[in-house]
Amino acid sequence: MKLFDNQNLKEYNTFGMEVYARQFLAMDAADETSDVIARFLHENPYYILGGGSNTLFTKNFDGTIVHPAFGGIERMEKKDGKVLLRVAAGEPWENLIQYCIRRQLYGIENLTAIPGLVGSAPVQNIGAYGVEVKDTVWKVEGFVISTGLPFSLSNAECRFGYRNSIFKQTLKNDCLITYVWFQLSENPHFTLSYQGLTKALQERELPLTLRNVSDCVRKIRDAKLPDPKIVGNGGSFFQNPIVPAEKHNELTKTYPDLVAYDAPDGQKKLSAGQLIEKAGWKGKQVGNAGTWKNQALVLVNYGGATPQEVLDVAETIIKDVKMMFDVTLEMEINRI
Ligand SMILES: Cc1cc2nc3c(=O)[nH]c(=O)nc-3n(C[C@H](O)[C@H](O)[C@H](O)COP(=O)(O)OP(=O)(O)OC[C@H]3O[C@@H](n4cnc5c(N)ncnc54)[C@H](O)[C@@H]3O)c2cc1C
């Protein structure tokens, strides 16, 4: 492991916030975990940081940042046309996507180009274009920080939900994920429920292959989302709100074009991006922060924004959306 004092975190968060951590610990191997927990994480504020693409640092961090920097993809046993992969927490998510495309393993191609590391993927159950990572996670290995004991949780035990899991509930900030196991298919199958994706494939007259689906997803994303290397951002800033069916019915009387998807228990999931756009926020800039011109759900650092500027924009959006639709937006991003 490597330990640094007073580390600038600008390169470790996609919002590009220039904040400092009192201590920064980069782990080189999963088997350092017990030692790291015992020596650094007791009676000391800490935060486990992957690629920092779902984290908004709101101030300097007076504690230890633990960054699992160990990667690796191991192919484990094969069962009934399914292949198990054991992937280390520090492996960049995109490396796993490319590994699967090269080896013709189906299941996560719709999640192409989501920034971040593999260890973070189950935390908020990343999802895009009709697929969630829970559809392929076999189990998750790690350590409970408060006890120092190892755990291995099956898919069901991870209690995955929409942008949710046990790692955001009972194990929130109390676990260090070391490995994620994925179960992927060798038999071709695609998830094409997202209209924009099928349309893009048809328009380009591309045959249905893993590579083509992945390339199309990337093109759609590139057109909609800012590249964090150029414009700082943390992807979707808010979750899509889930409302009772009656509330949705009532809203469609005033807004007949309201986008809504079926959600559990007969509820409806609204598009946070559409609500924010209707509230007049698409592409709006206040000081150095604002929303992205092609996707109102993405808050951006237009250059030199302070955490407070980003939070002020977020709070005003929440207020405006509440006033217009009587719907409360919840932030998806982790604020530290
Ligand atoms: C441009 C852009 C597009 C995006 N698109 C999507 C999208 O389509 N779908 C989607 O779901 N998300 C999307 N995101 C959000 C983000 O990329 C994902 O949530 C990603 O999984 C975060 O990975 P990370 O390593 O950067 O996480 P971080 O921000 O470093 O951490 C996120 C959370 O996971 C915890 N964590 C990280 N590593 C570990 C570990 N090893 N053990 C325990 N806890 C850990 C952290 O403490 C924190 O709570 C996008 C973000 C950006 C910037």
The ligand as an SDF file (V2000), in Angstrom:
LIG
                    3D

 53 58  0  0  0  0  0  0  0  0999 V2000
  -20.4100   10.9050  -17.1150 C   0  0  0  0  0  0  0  0  0  0  0  0
  -21.0040    9.9340  -16.1250 C   0  0  0  0  0  0  0  0  0  0  0  0
  -21.9480    9.0220  -16.5390 C   0  0  0  0  0  0  0  0  0  0  0  0
  -22.5010    8.1060  -15.6410 C   0  0  0  0  0  0  0  0  0  0  0  0
  -23.4410    7.2220  -16.0800 N   0  0  0  0  0  0  0  0  0  0  0  0
  -24.0090    6.3510  -15.2220 C   0  0  0  0  0  0  0  0  0  0  0  0
  -25.0050    5.4280  -15.6760 C   0  0  0  0  0  0  0  0  0  0  0  0
  -25.3540    5.3770  -16.8430 O   0  0  0  0  0  0  0  0  0  0  0  0
  -25.5570    4.5920  -14.7710 N   0  0  0  0  0  0  0  0  0  0  0  0
  -25.1690    4.5840  -13.4600 C   0  0  0  0  0  0  0  0  0  0  0  0
  -25.7170    3.7880  -12.6860 O   0  0  0  0  0  0  0  0  0  0  0  0
  -24.2280    5.4470  -13.0010 N   0  0  0  0  0  0  0  0  0  0  0  0
  -23.6370    6.3220  -13.8490 C   0  0  0  0  0  0  0  0  0  0  0  0
  -22.6980    7.2060  -13.3980 N   0  0  0  0  0  0  0  0  0  0  0  0
  -22.3380    7.2140  -11.9700 C   0  0  0  0  0  0  0  0  0  0  0  0
  -21.0510    6.4230  -11.6420 C   0  0  0  0  0  0  0  0  0  0  0  0
  -20.2230    6.3090  -12.7580 O   0  0  0  0  0  0  0  0  0  0  0  0
  -21.3490    5.0180  -11.1260 C   0  0  0  0  0  0  0  0  0  0  0  0
  -22.1410    5.0900   -9.9630 O   0  0  0  0  0  0  0  0  0  0  0  0
  -20.0670    4.2420  -10.7920 C   0  0  0  0  0  0  0  0  0  0  0  0
  -20.3400    2.9170  -10.4350 O   0  0  0  0  0  0  0  0  0  0  0  0
  -19.2650    4.9050   -9.6820 C   0  0  0  0  0  0  0  0  0  0  0  0
  -18.0000    4.3020   -9.6610 O   0  0  0  0  0  0  0  0  0  0  0  0
  -16.7720    5.0080   -8.9540 P   0  0  0  0  0  0  0  0  0  0  0  0
  -15.7100    3.9750   -8.7900 O   0  0  0  0  0  0  0  0  0  0  0  0
  -16.3880    6.2290   -9.6610 O   0  0  0  0  0  0  0  0  0  0  0  0
  -17.4540    5.3270   -7.5460 O   0  0  0  0  0  0  0  0  0  0  0  0
  -17.0770    6.3590   -6.3790 P   0  0  0  0  0  0  0  0  0  0  0  0
  -17.7030    7.6730   -6.6560 O   0  0  0  0  0  0  0  0  0  0  0  0
  -15.6280    6.3130   -6.1070 O   0  0  0  0  0  0  0  0  0  0  0  0
  -17.8600    5.6420   -5.1700 O   0  0  0  0  0  0  0  0  0  0  0  0
  -19.2580    5.4960   -5.2320 C   0  0  0  0  0  0  0  0  0  0  0  0
  -19.7540    4.8260   -3.9410 C   0  0  0  0  0  0  0  0  0  0  0  0
  -19.2400    3.5050   -3.8410 O   0  0  0  0  0  0  0  0  0  0  0  0
  -18.4740    3.3450   -2.6490 C   0  0  0  0  0  0  0  0  0  0  0  0
  -17.3560    2.4660   -2.9870 N   0  0  0  0  0  0  0  0  0  0  0  0
  -16.4810    2.6050   -4.0090 C   0  0  0  0  0  0  0  0  0  0  0  0
  -15.6290    1.5630   -4.0430 N   0  0  0  0  0  0  0  0  0  0  0  0
  -15.9700    0.7600   -3.0080 C   0  0  0  0  0  0  0  0  0  0  0  0
  -15.4480   -0.4680   -2.4940 C   0  0  0  0  0  0  0  0  0  0  0  0
  -14.4210   -1.0990   -3.0750 N   0  0  0  0  0  0  0  0  0  0  0  0
  -16.0240   -0.9970   -1.3970 N   0  0  0  0  0  0  0  0  0  0  0  0
  -17.0770   -0.3920   -0.7870 C   0  0  0  0  0  0  0  0  0  0  0  0
  -17.6200    0.7650   -1.2290 N   0  0  0  0  0  0  0  0  0  0  0  0
  -17.0670    1.3370   -2.3340 C   0  0  0  0  0  0  0  0  0  0  0  0
  -18.0400    4.7360   -2.2590 C   0  0  0  0  0  0  0  0  0  0  0  0
  -17.7380    4.8270   -0.8800 O   0  0  0  0  0  0  0  0  0  0  0  0
  -19.2810    5.5280   -2.6710 C   0  0  0  0  0  0  0  0  0  0  0  0
  -20.2740    5.3910   -1.6880 O   0  0  0  0  0  0  0  0  0  0  0  0
  -22.1030    8.1250  -14.2840 C   0  0  0  0  0  0  0  0  0  0  0  0
  -21.1350    9.0550  -13.8600 C   0  0  0  0  0  0  0  0  0  0  0  0
  -20.5840    9.9540  -14.7700 C   0  0  0  0  0  0  0  0  0  0  0  0
  -19.5470   10.9080  -14.3060 C   0  0  0  0  0  0  0  0  0  0  0  0
  1  2  1  0
  2  3  1  0
  2 52  2  0
  3  4  2  0
  4  5  1  0
  4 50  1  0
  5  6  2  0
  6  7  1  0
  6 13  1  0
  7  8  2  0
  7  9  1  0
  9 10  1  0
 10 11  2  0
 10 12  1  0
 12 13  2  0
 13 14  1  0
 14 15  1  0
 14 50  1  0
 15 16  1  0
 16 17  1  0
 16 18  1  0
 18 19  1  0
 18 20  1  0
 20 21  1  0
 20 22  1  0
 22 23  1  0
 23 24  1  0
 24 25  2  0
 24 26  1  0
 24 27  1  0
 27 28  1  0
 28 29  2  0
 28 30  1  0
 28 31  1  0
 31 32  1  0
 32 33  1  0
 33 34  1  0
 33 48  1  0
 34 35  1  0
 35 36  1  0
 35 46  1  0
 36 37  1  0
 36 45  1  0
 37 38  2  0
 38 39  1  0
 39 40  1  0
 39 45  2  0
 40 41  1  0
 40 42  2  0
 42 43  1  0
 43 44  2  0
 44 45  1  0
 46 47  1  0
 46 48  1  0
 48 49  1  0
 50 51  2  0
 51 52  1  0
 52 53  1  0
M  END
$$$$
